[in-house]
Amino acid sequence: MKQLPDHFSHRPNTRSGFTLIELLVVIGIIAVLIAILLPALGTARASASGVVCLSRMRQVAIGWQIYADDNRDISVPGQPGRFADESRNVYPLGNGDQYRPRWFAVIGAAAGFDAYGQPSPDRNDEHNLQIDGSEVFLCPTVPDWTSTRNAPFGYNHQFLGNARFLELDGGGAGVDENGAGFINFPVRTYEIAASQTVLASDSAGTAAGKPELAREPNITDGSRDVDDSTPLHARGGHGYIIDPPRLAESGSDYADPRYRADEHRSAPDERHSGKASTTFADGHADALTLQELGYRVEADGRVAARGEGATNQHFSGTLTDTLAPGLTGSASEP
């Protein structure tokens, strides 16, 4: 057998992998692609959360209207006033009894999407009961804001249904001891300029009155404070209601009845790319800035209680910049 010459029998060496330089180049390209794609993915995720939130807001408005249709055109109150007779503070919902239910639990029961898996008639559960029923009342951007009091969506209760009791004696008891009646209840839905009246919005709660850098995380058990030294700094504190843009210099109600002061005011939360998901009484929803809603925002992020630019036009229900009824039945103009 004829043997091939040596130069035919010799096989050249073949490479079986990348060189270090090539590997580093590939890693560098992947890193660049990730840097390009991550912001886009984050933006897409935030946009999707905003769309879901607006959809839920529209359902909230539907529930509000269903409640009104079933109750002689009465707009749901933010929360029933506290009666001295405790037996009058327990109300039936769709799937059980609840102690002084907030507005969202009431409309959820009326519309068939219950806020709670199991309501509680116990006064001790009034604030900490978790919203574990329908997701309609939860915001996907802040999924851990689930307590009844420190909730993600706030209601325009001062104009649409403030069933706290008047305090003609100035005692601030918040109970029907003097029989003076409600601050602003009932409110009839047919009297509201529905298409331009805010019904509910993403809520920053009582943190809204503090500088942005001073705000603290939401308290998921429904407590008021992280500690006594920083009262009402938690995001979403008393978030179930929002105060209107312009409050009176004296006599106004505030989100937290124990701390009625400008620095503890509530307001919408611009958690969706600098805007707050907001629904109106006619059922439409939109993402709007605080300024578009009529609020005055200071340079440090604090939402002011009054001043140039603050107007209640989109909250009053009458398209006018009027103050909400106050603790004694009226409030002083600034």
Secondary structure as UniProt FT lines:
FT   HELIX           6..9
FT   HELIX           20..70
FT   TURN            71..73
FT   HELIX           86..89
FT   STRAND          90..93
FT   TURN            94..95
FT   STRAND          96..99
FT   HELIX           103..111
FT   HELIX           123..125
FT   TURN            126..128
FT   HELIX           135..137
FT   TURN            140..141
FT   TURN            143..144
FT   STRAND          153..155
FT   HELIX           157..160
FT   STRAND          162..165
FT   TURN            168..169
FT   TURN            176..177
FT   STRAND          182..184
FT   HELIX           189..191
FT   HELIX           194..196
FT   STRAND          198..203
FT   HELIX           206..209
FT   HELIX           212..214
FT   TURN            220..221
FT   TURN            228..229
FT   TURN            231..232
FT   TURN            235..236
FT   TURN            238..240
FT   TURN            257..258
FT   HELIX           262..264
FT   TURN            273..274
FT   STRAND          275..280
FT   TURN            281..282
FT   STRAND          285..288
FT   HELIX           290..293
FT   TURN            299..300
FT   TURN            308..309
FT   TURN            313..315
FT   TURN            327..328
//
